[in-house]
Amino acid sequence: MSAAPSPFRHTLRVRWSEVDPQGVVFNPNYFVYADVAGTEFFRSIGMLQSTMPDLQECYAVDAHAQF
């Protein structure tokens, strides 16, 4: 029996411009963070190479969040 793959992790530093005066992240930035995480996931498994032109046509066409 093979072991389950470890979960993907990417550390992202929250910048001052992304938070309000109380230090709470502005809601729209969560979409940016999700985009960065997706990109870094594909990079970690070797899918962000110039030999894979299909990824240049991969779009998020709809995103929703409820706060």
Secondary structure as GFF3:
##gff-version 3
##sequence-region A 1 67
A	DSSP	three_ten_helix	16	18	.	.	.	ID=ss1
A	DSSP	alpha_helix	29	44	.	.	.	ID=ss2
A	DSSP	three_ten_helix	53	57	.	.	.	ID=ss3
###
